[in-house]
Amino acid sequence: MSSSRFPFYRFFGFIILLASLCNHVSAQQLTGIVYDLENSQPLSAVNIQNLKTFKNTTSDKDGKFLIEANMGDKLSLALPGYITDTIFLYQEGVQRVYMMRDDKTIVLSEALVSRLTDSRLDDEIVKAKRQGQVADANIYSGGIRISPSRLFGKKAKTARSNLDILLLEKNNRIIDRRFSDKLIASLTPLGSSEIPLFREQFRPSLEFIQTVNDETLKIYIMDSYAKYKKNKK
């Protein structure tokens, strides 16, 4: 065999090894803390699984856990007596996760909603829509029936009020995944203490964030920073 020729199987093996090394390097150690949603107490022995890599870990006595995960991965959390939940990783830093007790009803507030994971938030939106309905289609009466109890009842009114809070939180999360701390820090000199205020003051609309490309979003952030800097003088 000529020395200038390189066996294909060796080349193929080299590519596999390189890909494996790249995956190993890119893996990040993610730190999180699991709490009870109602009393904010840390939860131990929670089983956490990366649904992409299927790696598992459990939370310690202080609710803390460490697992290999990257942005965009999903983690499943399970603990007897609590509703099994899934979180989507879209921001860096310590992940604080709040689990809900099984078969418990919660009274929503803006502070409480901000603690819900994405999957629980979606579940609560569906529940609030169902409880807040004022009409239903009746195949026997041949039309739409308006229910006075749903229209004027306290439970239905509360559900509709909760729905507004839930939808606002969901929209803000969609926006924040693109209008992120990381992107803002890469385009402005703002520190970690100022970025939350900047994001609240200049958070774009849901329609804007869903229609613009990355370059337009970057221009928006830089223009907003110029206004932010001017207003501080």
N, CA, C and O of each residue as an XYZ file, in Angstrom:
932
protein
N       0.846     -1.192      0.000
C       0.000      0.000      0.000
C       0.883      1.244      0.000
O       1.889      1.304      0.707
N       0.497      2.228     -0.796
C       1.295      3.449     -0.883
C       1.192      4.220      0.426
O       0.142      4.255      1.068
N       2.307      4.836      0.803
C       2.320      5.600      2.054
C       1.481      6.856      1.966
O       1.134      7.445      2.989
N       1.142      7.283      0.726
C       0.347      8.505      0.568
C      -1.142      8.266      0.792
O      -1.934      9.203      0.890
N      -1.506      6.968      0.870
C      -2.921      6.653      1.071
C      -3.204      6.430      2.565
O      -2.415      5.828      3.293
N      -4.377      6.949      2.986
C      -4.757      6.826      4.400
C      -6.015      5.967      4.480
O      -7.033      6.336      3.894
N      -5.981      4.849      5.174
C      -7.135      3.951      5.216
C      -8.405      4.687      5.652
O      -8.383      5.461      6.608
N      -9.514      4.438      4.939
C     -10.775      5.133      5.196
C     -11.285      4.875      6.616
O     -11.803      5.780      7.269
N     -11.131      3.621      7.091
C     -11.675      3.299      8.406
C     -10.963      4.083      9.497
O     -11.564      4.420     10.517
N      -9.647      4.381      9.278
C      -8.926      5.192     10.274
C      -9.428      6.630     10.258
O      -9.576      7.273     11.297
N      -9.686      7.117      9.038
C     -10.193      8.486      8.913
C     -11.568      8.598      9.568
O     -11.850      9.564     10.278
N     -12.420      7.603      9.325
C     -13.763      7.601      9.893
C     -13.710      7.538     11.424
O     -14.472      8.211     12.117
N     -12.776      6.700     11.934
C     -12.622      6.597     13.378
C     -12.141      7.892     13.993
O     -12.544      8.259     15.097
N     -11.265      8.591     13.262
C     -10.748      9.870     13.737
C     -11.873     10.898     13.838
O     -11.926     11.672     14.793
N     -12.779     10.906     12.842
C     -13.903     11.844     12.854
C     -14.819     11.590     14.044
O     -15.269     12.530     14.699
N     -15.098     10.302     14.325
C     -15.946      9.947     15.462
C     -15.305     10.392     16.772
O     -15.985     10.928     17.647
N     -13.992     10.171     16.911
C     -13.280     10.567     18.117
C     -13.312     12.073     18.286
O     -13.510     12.573     19.393
N     -13.116     12.802     17.184
C     -13.133     14.261     17.242
C     -14.507     14.759     17.664
O     -14.613     15.662     18.494
N     -15.555     14.181     17.100
C     -16.914     14.590     17.452
C     -17.193     14.314     18.927
O     -17.844     15.111     19.602
N     -16.699     13.189     19.418
C     -16.895     12.840     20.821
C     -16.200     13.822     21.739
O     -16.750     14.224     22.765
N     -14.981     14.211     21.368
C     -14.237     15.177     22.169
C     -14.923     16.528     22.174
O     -14.969     17.202     23.203
N     -15.463     16.933     21.013
C     -16.152     18.216     20.914
C     -17.389     18.231     21.811
O     -17.664     19.219     22.492
N     -18.131     17.120     21.800
C     -19.314     17.036     22.638
C     -18.949     17.097     24.113
O     -19.657     17.702     24.919
N     -17.835     16.461     24.453
C     -17.396     16.463     25.854
C     -16.996     17.868     26.296
O     -17.293     18.284     27.416
N     -16.328     18.587     25.413
C     -15.877     19.941     25.755
C     -17.056     20.896     25.903
O     -17.064     21.772     26.767
N     -18.092     20.697     25.004
C     -19.205     21.628     24.997
C     -20.166     21.426     26.172
O     -20.934     22.329     26.506
N     -20.126     20.250     26.796
C     -21.033     19.984     27.907
C     -20.755     20.932     29.072
O     -19.599     21.187     29.408
N     -21.820     21.452     29.687
C     -21.682     22.389     30.792
C     -22.269     21.784     32.060
O     -23.240     21.030     32.011
N     -21.672     22.122     33.184
C     -22.189     21.699     34.475
C     -23.203     22.732     34.949
O     -22.838     23.850     35.314
N     -24.452     22.361     34.942
C     -25.516     23.287     35.330
C     -25.886     23.061     36.792
O     -26.079     21.925     37.227
N     -25.980     24.143     37.535
C     -26.339     24.093     38.948
C     -27.764     24.584     39.133
O     -28.165     25.578     38.528
N     -28.519     23.900     39.955
C     -29.890     24.318     40.221
C     -30.306     24.046     41.650
O     -29.623     23.334     42.387
N     -31.434     24.619     42.032
C     -32.013     24.406     43.358
C     -33.504     24.178     43.174
O     -34.166     24.931     42.460
N     -34.036     23.138     43.816
C     -35.457     22.808     43.706
C     -36.169     23.209     44.991
O     -35.717     22.897     46.093
N     -37.311     23.918     44.828
C     -38.088     24.379     45.972
C     -39.528     23.887     45.873
O     -40.012     23.541     44.795
N     -40.196     23.863     47.013
C     -41.642     23.671     47.069
C     -42.299     25.002     46.680
O     -41.941     26.052     47.214
N     -43.257     24.956     45.752
C     -43.869     26.179     45.249
C     -44.616     26.952     46.320
O     -44.612     28.183     46.313
N     -45.265     26.235     47.250
C     -46.129     26.901     48.218
C     -45.361     27.542     49.373
O     -45.715     28.632     49.823
N     -44.307     26.870     49.858
C     -43.619     27.398     51.039
C     -42.154     27.763     50.800
O     -41.462     28.202     51.718
N     -41.676     27.578     49.542
C     -40.303     27.933     49.153
C     -39.236     27.149     49.916
O     -38.084     27.579     49.982
N     -39.611     25.996     50.496
C     -38.632     25.154     51.179
C     -37.892     24.295     50.145
O     -38.508     23.813     49.194
N     -36.567     24.097     50.323
C     -35.818     23.249     49.376
C     -36.279     21.795     49.440
O     -36.646     21.292     50.503
N     -36.256     21.136     48.296
C     -36.701     19.743     48.207
C     -35.520     18.822     47.924
O     -34.775     19.034     46.967
N     -35.356     17.815     48.746
C     -34.277     16.848     48.547
C     -34.813     15.611     47.822
O     -36.022     15.389     47.760
N     -33.900     14.819     47.281
C     -34.216     13.542     46.621
C     -35.078     13.703     45.374
O     -35.741     12.755     44.954
N     -35.076     14.895     44.778
C     -35.782     15.089     43.509
C     -34.945     14.457     42.397
O     -33.744     14.711     42.306
N     -35.564     13.646     41.561
C     -34.856     13.036     40.431
C     -34.885     13.993     39.246
O     -35.957     14.373     38.775
N     -33.712     14.377     38.768
C     -33.586     15.302     37.641
C     -32.942     14.559     36.479
O     -31.876     13.963     36.631
N     -33.585     14.593     35.327
C     -33.057     13.907     34.147
C     -32.994     14.863     32.959
O     -33.955     15.574     32.666
N     -31.828     14.867     32.271
C     -31.686     15.604     31.025
C     -32.362     14.776     29.933
O     -31.904     13.676     29.627
N     -33.434     15.282     29.346
C     -34.208     14.519     28.374
C     -33.488     14.364     27.040
O     -33.917     13.584     26.190
N     -32.402     15.096     26.851
C     -31.625     14.968     25.618
C     -30.533     13.906     25.757
O     -30.315     13.103     24.849
N     -29.853     13.915     26.902
C     -28.732     12.981     27.104
C     -29.113     11.800     27.992
O     -28.378     10.816     28.069
N     -30.286     11.899     28.678
C     -30.786     10.878     29.600
C     -29.906     10.714     30.841
O     -30.005      9.704     31.537
N     -29.051     11.692     31.122
C     -28.263     11.649     32.350
C     -29.125     12.074     33.527
O     -29.975     12.955     33.404
N     -28.892     11.430     34.682
C     -29.706     11.663     35.872
C     -28.868     12.177     37.036
O     -27.660     11.954     37.115
N     -29.553     12.867     37.926
C     -28.953     13.246     39.198
C     -30.089     13.464     40.181
O     -31.255     13.434     39.786
N     -29.777     13.682     41.455
C     -30.794     13.969     42.464
C     -30.378     15.191     43.278
O     -29.191     15.485     43.418
N     -31.361     15.887     43.805
C     -31.076     17.062     44.624
C     -30.660     16.633     46.029
O     -31.129     15.613     46.535
N     -29.777     17.416     46.658
C     -29.307     17.078     48.003
C     -30.259     17.638     49.059
O     -31.347     18.110     48.731
N     -29.848     17.586     50.319
C     -30.714     18.011     51.430
C     -31.074     19.490     51.357
O     -32.063     19.918     51.952
N     -30.267     20.281     50.622
C     -30.552     21.704     50.463
C     -31.267     22.006     49.150
O     -31.437     23.168     48.782
N     -31.683     20.954     48.445
C     -32.378     21.130     47.184
C     -31.470     21.370     45.995
O     -31.952     21.584     44.882
N     -30.147     21.337     46.214
C     -29.204     21.655     45.144
C     -28.905     20.419     44.288
O     -28.903     19.287     44.772
N     -28.655     20.676     43.005
C     -28.261     19.587     42.111
C     -27.276     20.106     41.067
O     -27.200     21.305     40.800
N     -26.524     19.172     40.485
C     -25.539     19.481     39.449
C     -25.715     18.457     38.334
O     -25.733     17.252     38.586
N     -25.845     18.947     37.087
C     -26.066     18.033     35.971
C     -25.471     18.625     34.696
O     -25.427     19.845     34.537
N     -25.014     17.761     33.788
C     -24.505     18.226     32.506
C     -25.677     18.629     31.623
O     -26.567     17.821     31.354
N     -25.674     19.889     31.169
C     -26.763     20.377     30.318
C     -26.306     21.633     29.600
O     -25.434     22.355     30.083
N     -26.895     21.887     28.454
C     -26.626     23.072     27.661
C     -27.908     23.861     27.462
O     -29.003     23.335     27.664
N     -27.775     25.142     27.061
C     -28.941     25.938     26.762
C     -29.754     25.247     25.663
O     -29.198     24.790     24.664
N     -31.060     25.178     25.855
C     -31.922     24.513     24.898
C     -32.311     23.112     25.315
O     -33.242     22.535     24.753
N     -31.602     22.543     26.310
C     -31.961     21.217     26.810
C     -33.210     21.307     27.692
O     -33.569     22.382     28.173
N     -33.855     20.175     27.892
C     -35.007     20.094     28.786
C     -34.690     19.143     29.924
O     -34.111     18.078     29.713
N     -35.070     19.532     31.127
C     -34.868     18.703     32.310
C     -36.220     18.264     32.866
O     -37.141     19.070     33.002
N     -36.322     16.992     33.182
C     -37.521     16.464     33.828
C     -37.256     16.330     35.324
O     -36.191     15.864     35.728
N     -38.230     16.742     36.154
C     -38.088     16.669     37.602
C     -39.225     15.841     38.174
O     -40.392     16.070     37.857
N     -38.880     14.875     39.021
C     -39.893     13.995     39.591
C     -39.608     13.761     41.070
O     -38.463     13.573     41.481
N     -40.685     13.778     41.859
C     -40.596     13.505     43.292
C     -41.967     13.023     43.756
O     -42.971     13.674     43.466
N     -42.036     11.897     44.470
C     -43.328     11.414     44.962
C     -44.063     12.489     45.749
O     -43.477     13.149     46.607
N     -45.365     12.664     45.450
C     -46.164     13.674     46.123
C     -46.199     14.995     45.396
O     -46.933     15.903     45.786
N     -45.400     15.114     44.324
C     -45.352     16.340     43.532
C     -45.636     16.031     42.065
O     -45.404     14.915     41.598
N     -46.140     17.027     41.347
C     -46.432     16.854     39.924
C     -45.119     16.823     39.150
O     -44.314     17.749     39.252
N     -44.902     15.767     38.381
C     -43.704     15.676     37.540
C     -43.713     16.822     36.547
O     -44.721     17.082     35.891
N     -42.585     17.503     36.441
C     -42.530     18.728     35.639
C     -41.335     18.709     34.700
O     -40.415     17.905     34.853
N     -41.367     19.613     33.723
C     -40.273     19.757     32.757
C     -39.896     21.221     32.645
O     -40.769     22.083     32.547
N     -38.594     21.512     32.659
C     -38.139     22.893     32.473
C     -37.287     22.982     31.220
O     -36.574     22.043     30.868
N     -37.372     24.125     30.553
C     -36.599     24.401     29.348
C     -35.501     25.391     29.723
O     -35.785     26.442     30.298
N     -34.253     25.066     29.405
C     -33.125     25.912     29.789
C     -32.883     26.976     28.723
O     -32.465     26.669     27.606
N     -33.153     28.232     29.082
C     -32.945     29.307     28.117
C     -32.150     30.478     28.690
O     -31.912     31.461     27.988
N     -31.740     30.388     29.943
C     -30.904     31.426     30.530
C     -29.809     30.789     31.364
O     -30.015     29.759     32.005
N     -28.644     31.415     31.347
C     -27.517     30.897     32.122
C     -27.663     31.292     33.588
O     -28.503     32.119     33.943
N     -26.841     30.695     34.417
C     -26.889     30.983     35.842
C     -27.570     29.865     36.607
O     -28.001     28.875     36.016
N     -27.667     30.020     37.922
C     -28.297     29.010     38.772
C     -29.786     28.913     38.435
O     -30.498     29.918     38.423
N     -30.245     27.690     38.161
C     -31.656     27.469     37.844
C     -32.439     27.226     39.132
O     -32.164     26.274     39.862
N     -33.410     28.087     39.406
C     -34.282     27.906     40.573
C     -35.613     27.348     40.088
O     -36.323     27.986     39.312
N     -35.935     26.160     40.552
C     -37.115     25.451     40.068
C     -38.096     25.247     41.215
O     -37.700     24.856     42.313
N     -39.376     25.511     40.962
C     -40.406     25.353     41.984
C     -41.370     24.245     41.548
O     -41.946     24.299     40.462
N     -41.535     23.230     42.424
C     -42.419     22.113     42.117
C     -43.733     22.255     42.879
O     -43.773     22.755     44.003
N     -44.809     21.800     42.234
C     -46.141     21.920     42.803
C     -46.589     20.581     43.398
O     -46.415     19.529     42.783
N     -47.162     20.637     44.591
C     -47.685     19.422     45.205
C     -48.827     18.864     44.367
O     -49.604     19.618     43.781
N     -48.924     17.563     44.315
C     -49.971     16.920     43.529
C     -51.340     17.148     44.171
O     -51.483     17.149     45.394
N     -52.345     17.342     43.305
C     -53.747     17.518     43.742
C     -53.920     18.718     44.652
O     -54.777     18.701     45.536
N     -53.127     19.758     44.454
C     -53.289     20.978     45.231
C     -53.754     22.108     44.313
O     -53.327     22.202     43.161
N     -54.629     22.960     44.836
C     -55.071     24.133     44.096
C     -54.298     25.342     44.608
O     -54.161     25.530     45.817
N     -53.794     26.158     43.689
C     -53.029     27.328     44.105
C     -53.779     28.604     43.734
O     -54.517     28.633     42.748
N     -53.592     29.637     44.510
C     -54.119     30.950     44.193
C     -53.015     31.722     43.498
O     -51.949     31.952     44.070
N     -53.275     32.118     42.266
C     -52.217     32.723     41.462
C     -51.977     34.180     41.847
O     -52.897     34.891     42.253
N     -50.759     34.598     41.716
C     -50.367     35.993     41.830
C     -49.206     36.179     40.887
O     -48.625     35.197     40.425
N     -48.855     37.409     40.592
C     -47.760     37.651     39.660
C     -46.460     37.081     40.187
O     -45.653     36.564     39.414
N     -46.242     37.167     41.505
C     -45.010     36.630     42.083
C     -44.981     35.115     41.973
O     -43.937     34.527     41.689
N     -46.124     34.483     42.197
C     -46.200     33.034     42.142
C     -46.057     32.531     40.718
O     -45.380     31.531     40.480
N     -46.685     33.212     39.767
C     -46.623     32.811     38.367
C     -45.193     32.819     37.852
O     -44.816     31.959     37.056
N     -44.402     33.775     38.293
C     -43.024     33.870     37.813
C     -42.193     32.671     38.241
O     -41.118     32.440     37.688
N     -42.674     31.898     39.224
C     -41.944     30.724     39.687
C     -42.304     29.464     38.898
O     -41.566     28.479     38.940
N     -43.424     29.485     38.184
C     -43.870     28.292     37.479
C     -42.938     27.952     36.330
O     -42.467     28.838     35.616
N     -42.673     26.663     36.156
C     -41.904     26.238     34.990
C     -42.785     26.377     33.757
O     -43.997     26.559     33.871
N     -42.175     26.292     32.579
C     -42.923     26.502     31.340
C     -44.081     25.518     31.186
O     -45.183     25.904     30.797
N     -43.828     24.254     31.491
C     -44.885     23.257     31.311
C     -46.036     23.482     32.287
O     -47.199     23.317     31.918
N     -45.721     23.861     33.543
C     -46.782     24.146     34.506
C     -47.536     25.407     34.114
O     -48.749     25.490     34.307
N     -46.830     26.386     33.567
C     -47.472     27.617     33.112
C     -48.486     27.305     32.011
O     -49.598     27.832     32.024
N     -48.108     26.452     31.061
C     -49.025     26.057     29.987
C     -50.244     25.329     30.554
O     -51.368     25.555     30.107
N     -50.022     24.456     31.537
C     -51.135     23.726     32.159
C     -52.108     24.682     32.845
O     -53.324     24.523     32.741
N     -51.561     25.683     33.550
C     -52.410     26.637     34.261
C     -53.185     27.516     33.283
O     -54.314     27.911     33.574
N     -52.598     27.827     32.131
C     -53.305     28.605     31.105
C     -54.508     27.819     30.583
O     -55.604     28.363     30.454
N     -54.296     26.547     30.287
C     -55.394     25.693     29.818
C     -56.497     25.622     30.872
O     -57.679     25.724     30.545
N     -56.109     25.448     32.143
C     -57.084     25.348     33.230
C     -57.866     26.657     33.384
O     -59.085     26.639     33.552
N     -57.158     27.793     33.326
C     -57.826     29.093     33.487
C     -58.781     29.365     32.327
O     -59.857     29.926     32.536
N     -58.406     28.978     31.117
C     -59.298     29.154     29.962
C     -60.568     28.330     30.124
O     -61.667     28.792     29.819
N     -60.400     27.102     30.609
C     -61.556     26.214     30.790
C     -62.480     26.744     31.891
O     -63.699     26.770     31.721
N     -61.901     27.162     33.013
C     -62.717     27.636     34.129
C     -63.348     28.998     33.854
O     -64.380     29.334     34.436
N     -62.733     29.783     32.972
C     -63.240     31.126     32.696
C     -64.190     31.218     31.531
O     -64.658     32.311     31.213
N     -64.496     30.093     30.869
C     -65.418     30.101     29.742
C     -66.801     30.586     30.181
O     -67.298     30.191     31.235
N     -67.415     31.443     29.365
C     -68.760     31.953     29.684
C     -69.820     31.304     28.804
O     -71.014     31.522     29.012
N     -69.397     30.508     27.822
C     -70.359     29.883     26.919
C     -69.867     28.513     26.517
O     -68.670     28.230     26.560
N     -70.807     27.658     26.123
C     -70.436     26.368     25.566
C     -71.402     26.004     24.455
O     -72.532     26.488     24.405
N     -70.932     25.138     23.563
C     -71.766     24.697     22.450
C     -72.565     23.482     22.890
O     -72.002     22.502     23.378
N     -73.877     23.549     22.717
C     -74.761     22.462     23.120
C     -75.390     21.841     21.872
O     -76.176     22.487     21.180
N     -75.038     20.578     21.589
C     -75.519     19.944     20.362
C     -77.017     19.647     20.434
O     -77.660     19.462     19.401
N     -77.580     19.600     21.651
C     -78.991     19.270     21.792
C     -79.874     20.513     21.626
O     -80.977     20.430     21.086
N     -79.384     21.657     22.094
C     -80.159     22.885     21.920
C     -79.865     23.549     20.586
O     -80.562     24.477     20.175
N     -78.818     23.062     19.907
C     -78.532     23.552     18.559
C     -77.850     24.900     18.506
O     -78.027     25.634     17.534
N     -77.078     25.251     19.515
C     -76.394     26.535     19.457
C     -75.469     26.756     20.632
O     -75.064     25.815     21.316
N     -75.135     28.043     20.859
C     -74.249     28.434     21.950
C     -75.085     28.804     23.165
O     -76.035     29.579     23.059
N     -74.729     28.248     24.322
C     -75.455     28.541     25.556
C     -74.576     29.374     26.484
O     -73.469     28.973     26.846
N     -75.092     30.542     26.860
C     -74.387     31.418     27.800
C     -74.736     30.993     29.217
O     -75.911     30.836     29.548
N     -73.728     30.807     30.049
C     -73.948     30.387     31.432
C     -73.794     31.590     32.358
O     -72.692     32.122     32.489
N     -74.885     32.034     33.010
C     -74.789     33.164     33.946
C     -73.790     32.915     35.075
O     -73.083     33.828     35.499
N     -73.737     31.653     35.564
C     -72.821     31.358     36.669
C     -71.369     31.511     36.217
O     -70.516     31.949     36.989
N     -71.091     31.146     34.953
C     -69.737     31.319     34.431
C     -69.425     32.783     34.159
O     -68.291     33.236     34.314
N     -70.473     33.520     33.743
C     -70.263     34.924     33.405
C     -70.055     35.781     34.644
O     -69.188     36.655     34.665
N     -70.864     35.525     35.691
C     -70.831     36.384     36.875
C     -70.246     35.705     38.113
O     -70.003     36.370     39.119
N     -70.016     34.395     38.055
C     -69.520     33.674     39.223
C     -68.110     34.081     39.624
O     -67.290     34.457     38.786
N     -67.846     33.997     40.922
C     -66.541     34.398     41.455
C     -65.414     33.541     40.901
O     -64.345     34.050     40.563
N     -65.659     32.219     40.806
C     -64.625     31.304     40.324
C     -64.230     31.633     38.885
O     -63.046     31.645     38.548
N     -65.236     31.902     38.033
C     -64.962     32.216     36.635
C     -64.248     33.554     36.502
O     -63.335     33.699     35.688
N     -64.664     34.530     37.301
C     -64.001     35.839     37.253
C     -62.540     35.726     37.675
O     -61.655     36.329     37.068
N     -62.304     34.940     38.727
C     -60.930     34.733     39.192
C     -60.097     34.051     38.114
O     -58.937     34.401     37.900
N     -60.701     33.071     37.435
C     -59.996     32.352     36.382
C     -59.618     33.281     35.239
O     -58.515     33.189     34.701
N     -60.530     34.180     34.863
C     -60.235     35.115     33.767
C     -59.162     36.107     34.176
O     -58.326     36.500     33.361
N     -59.186     36.513     35.446
C     -58.140     37.406     35.946
C     -56.787     36.693     35.963
O     -55.768     37.263     35.573
N     -56.793     35.442     36.417
C     -55.567     34.647     36.421
C     -55.031     34.452     35.015
O     -53.820     34.475     34.797
N     -55.933     34.260     34.059
C     -55.526     34.030     32.674
C     -54.739     35.220     32.135
O     -53.752     35.037     31.421
N     -55.164     36.428     32.468
C     -54.441     37.626     32.017
C     -53.005     37.622     32.546
O     -52.063     37.937     31.819
N     -52.851     37.256     33.836
C     -51.519     37.211     34.449
C     -50.665     36.127     33.808
O     -49.486     36.334     33.520
N     -51.280     34.969     33.589
C     -50.558     33.833     33.003
C     -50.087     34.127     31.584
O     -48.944     33.838     31.230
N     -50.970     34.700     30.777
C     -50.609     34.999     29.388
C     -49.526     36.066     29.322
O     -48.644     36.003     28.465
N     -49.584     37.051     30.225
C     -48.549     38.080     30.266
C     -47.196     37.449     30.582
O     -46.193     37.773     29.946
N     -47.167     36.545     31.567
C     -45.919     35.879     31.932
C     -45.393     35.024     30.777
O     -44.191     35.015     30.513
N     -46.285     34.304     30.087
C     -45.869     33.467     28.962
C     -45.274     34.319     27.841
O     -44.244     33.970     27.265
N     -45.936     35.445     27.538
C     -45.429     36.335     26.488
C     -44.071     36.903     26.850
O     -43.178     36.987     26.007
N     -43.918     37.298     28.125
C     -42.628     37.846     28.569
C     -41.512     36.816     28.447
O     -40.381     37.163     28.107
N     -41.820     35.559     28.721
C     -40.797     34.513     28.596
C     -40.384     34.312     27.146
O     -39.205     34.116     26.853
N     -41.354     34.361     26.235
C     -41.045     34.243     24.808
C     -40.123     35.382     24.374
O     -39.164     35.177     23.630
N     -40.434     36.581     24.852
C     -39.617     37.755     24.517
C     -38.217     37.626     25.111
O     -37.222     37.877     24.431
N     -38.144     37.233     26.387
C     -36.865     37.209     27.097
C     -35.896     36.152     26.567
O     -34.688     36.263     26.776
N     -36.409     35.138     25.891
C     -35.514     34.124     25.335
C     -34.662     34.694     24.207
O     -33.558     34.213     23.954
N     -35.168     35.705     23.540
C     -34.360     36.373     22.509
C     -33.766     37.675     23.048
O     -32.605     37.984     22.777
N     -34.545     38.428     23.799
C     -34.084     39.682     24.407
C     -33.412     39.328     25.731
O     -33.873     39.719     26.804
N     -32.320     38.587     25.635
C     -31.724     37.944     26.798
C     -30.606     38.771     27.438
O     -30.062     39.687     26.822
N     -30.277     38.427     28.689
C     -29.167     39.077     29.390
C     -27.875     38.925     28.597
O     -27.102     39.874     28.460
N     -27.649     37.723     28.078
C     -26.406     37.435     27.352
C     -26.260     38.313     26.123
O     -25.181     38.846     25.864
N     -27.343     38.467     25.359
C     -27.288     39.294     24.150
C     -27.089     40.758     24.508
O     -26.296     41.450     23.870
N     -27.801     41.236     25.520
C     -27.676     42.635     25.941
C     -26.250     42.926     26.416
O     -25.674     43.959     26.073
N     -25.685     42.010     27.207
C     -24.317     42.186     27.714
C     -23.293     42.197     26.590
O     -22.258     42.851     26.712
N     -23.558     41.488     25.498
C     -22.615     41.430     24.380
C     -22.644     42.705     23.534
O     -21.715     42.970     22.771
N     -23.720     43.493     23.672
C     -23.885     44.679     22.821
C     -23.764     45.990     23.591
O     -23.629     47.052     22.985
N     -23.812     45.925     24.925
C     -23.763     47.139     25.739
C     -22.779     46.931     26.900
O     -22.415     45.799     27.215
N     -22.357     48.024     27.526
C     -21.466     47.893     28.690
C     -22.221     47.712     30.008
O     -21.621     47.820     31.077
N     -23.512     47.443     29.950
C     -24.318     47.292     31.159
C     -23.860     46.099     31.991
O     -23.550     45.037     31.452
N     -23.823     46.287     33.310
C     -23.461     45.209     34.215
C     -24.682     44.413     34.634
O     -25.809     44.749     34.272
N     -24.452     43.358     35.399
C     -25.533     42.469     35.808
C     -26.579     43.170     36.673
O     -27.737     42.755     36.693
N     -26.189     44.223     37.386
C     -27.134     44.936     38.240
C     -28.048     45.869     37.452
O     -29.145     46.192     37.906
N     -27.600     46.305     36.267
C     -28.384     47.242     35.465
C     -29.231     46.562     34.390
O     -30.251     47.106     33.968
N     -28.819     45.394     33.954
C     -29.520     44.733     32.854
C     -30.995     44.463     33.161
O     -31.830     44.692     32.287
N     -31.363     43.981     34.376
C     -32.796     43.749     34.645
C     -33.639     45.015     34.467
O     -34.737     44.953     33.913
N     -33.131     46.162     34.935
C     -33.861     47.421     34.781
C     -33.974     47.797     33.312
O     -35.030     48.237     32.856
N     -32.877     47.621     32.569
C     -32.883     47.918     31.132
C     -33.908     47.049     30.410
O     -34.638     47.529     29.543
N     -33.958     45.777     30.769
C     -34.887     44.857     30.104
C     -36.335     45.232     30.389
O     -37.187     45.128     29.507
N     -36.620     45.668     31.612
C     -37.986     46.050     31.939
C     -38.399     47.313     31.206
O     -39.536     47.421     30.746
N     -37.490     48.266     31.093
C     -37.810     49.540     30.453
C     -37.951     49.419     28.937
O     -38.747     50.133     28.329
N     -37.183     48.522     28.330
C     -37.146     48.459     26.870
C     -37.557     47.097     26.311
O     -37.231     46.776     25.168
N     -38.267     46.296     27.104
C     -38.734     44.996     26.599
C     -39.624     45.219     25.388
O     -40.639     45.907     25.495
N     -39.272     44.656     24.240
C     -40.084     44.840     23.031
C     -41.392     44.078     23.113
O     -41.589     43.263     24.014
N     -42.286     44.343     22.170
C     -43.569     43.650     22.145
C     -43.389     42.227     21.621
O     -42.391     41.906     20.977
N     -44.372     41.389     21.912
C     -44.341     40.012     21.424
C     -44.362     39.983     19.899
O     -43.647     39.195     19.280
N     -45.176     40.836     19.298
C     -45.260     40.886     17.829
C     -43.914     41.246     17.218
O     -43.507     40.670     16.209
N     -43.221     42.209     17.841
C     -41.910     42.628     17.335
C     -40.909     41.483     17.416
O     -40.199     41.205     16.450
N     -40.853     40.821     18.564
C     -39.845     39.778     18.779
C     -40.092     38.572     17.885
O     -39.153     37.845     17.562
N     -41.340     38.345     17.479
C     -41.665     37.198     16.651
C     -41.473     37.457     15.156
O     -41.515     36.528     14.350
N     -41.265     38.717     14.794
C     -41.159     39.041     13.371
C     -39.780     39.531     12.942
O     -39.447     39.443     11.760
N     -38.961     40.048     13.873
C     -37.667     40.612     13.469
C     -36.597     39.527     13.427
O     -36.698     38.509     14.111
N     -35.565     39.764     12.607
C     -34.420     38.855     12.576
C     -33.402     39.288     13.629
O     -33.595     40.295     14.310
N     -32.326     38.530     13.759
C     -31.332     38.783     14.806
C     -30.652     40.143     14.646
O     -30.403     40.832     15.635
N     -30.356     40.525     13.422
C     -29.665     41.798     13.186
C     -30.545     42.978     13.574
O     -30.061     43.944     14.165
N     -31.826     42.910     13.250
C     -32.747     43.989     13.615
C     -32.894     44.078     15.126
O     -32.987     45.172     15.682
N     -32.914     42.934     15.787
C     -33.003     42.927     17.242
C     -31.765     43.569     17.864
O     -31.876     44.318     18.834
N     -30.591     43.281     17.314
C     -29.358     43.893     17.819
C     -29.395     45.414     17.669
O     -28.984     46.142     18.572
N     -29.888     45.887     16.525
C     -30.004     47.332     16.294
C     -30.964     47.947     17.309
O     -30.713     49.033     17.832
N     -32.062     47.247     17.582
C     -33.036     47.728     18.565
C     -32.388     47.867     19.947
O     -32.614     48.856     20.644
N     -31.592     46.885     20.337
C     -30.940     46.922     21.652
C     -29.965     48.082     21.741
O     -29.925     48.782     22.753
N     -29.177     48.293     20.694
C     -28.201     49.393     20.711
C     -28.888     50.754     20.717
O     -28.431     51.674     21.396
N     -29.982     50.893     19.967
C     -30.750     52.150     19.984
C     -31.376     52.380     21.361
O     -31.413     53.505     21.859
N     -31.862     51.305     21.961
C     -32.480     51.408     23.285
C     -31.437     51.783     24.337
O     -31.720     52.554     25.254
N     -30.231     51.233     24.198
C     -29.181     51.584     25.144
C     -28.825     53.061     25.052
O     -28.564     53.704     26.068
N     -28.814     53.602     23.833
C     -28.522     55.035     23.661
C     -29.578     55.875     24.403
O     -29.245     56.884     25.023
N     -30.832     55.460     24.337
C     -31.903     56.176     25.052
C     -31.742     55.996     26.569
O     -31.933     56.933     27.343
N     -31.386     54.771     26.971
C     -31.195     54.473     28.393
C     -30.071     55.341     28.968
O     -30.206     55.902     30.056
N     -28.990     55.444     28.248
C     -27.838     56.236     28.688
C     -28.198     57.717     28.756
O     -27.788     58.418     29.681
N     -28.958     58.187     27.784
C     -29.367     59.587     27.740
C     -30.288     59.922     28.903
O     -30.172     60.990     29.503
N     -31.214     58.999     29.227
C     -32.165     59.252     30.308
C     -31.483     59.283     31.677
O     -32.006     59.895     32.609
N     -30.336     58.639     31.811
C     -29.629     58.596     33.096
C     -28.844     59.868     33.375
O     -28.453     60.130     34.512
N     -28.615     60.663     32.324
C     -27.833     61.888     32.522
C     -28.678     62.960     33.204
O     -28.192     64.063     33.455
